[in-house]
Amino acid sequence: MNPFTKIPKFFKNYYFLFGTFFIVWMLLVDSNDVVSQIKMTQKLNGLKAQKAFYIDKKVQVLKDKEELSTNKALLEKFARENYLMKKPSEDLYIVVTED
């Protein structure tokens, strides 16, 4: 008794075998398989989030730039805090706190 006689004729069909092989190949083996597509989608979503963050940051920097170019007192405060600038007649003390 041949063990292949119990297999339905449909599963021995050339087109079914080829179609099954093609689907398995495309889902698991190909360079554009399902796992790669999921990873690339996650990476794309991360990059979109970064893009949104940097666009918001850009808007904030442009707003700060506009404020600094119009307000002299704010410009002086910014220079003193961020660049540690001082007037010639002043002494500058830097206090470092240990966390």
Order of alpha helices (4+ residues) and beta strands (2+ residues): alpha-alpha-alpha
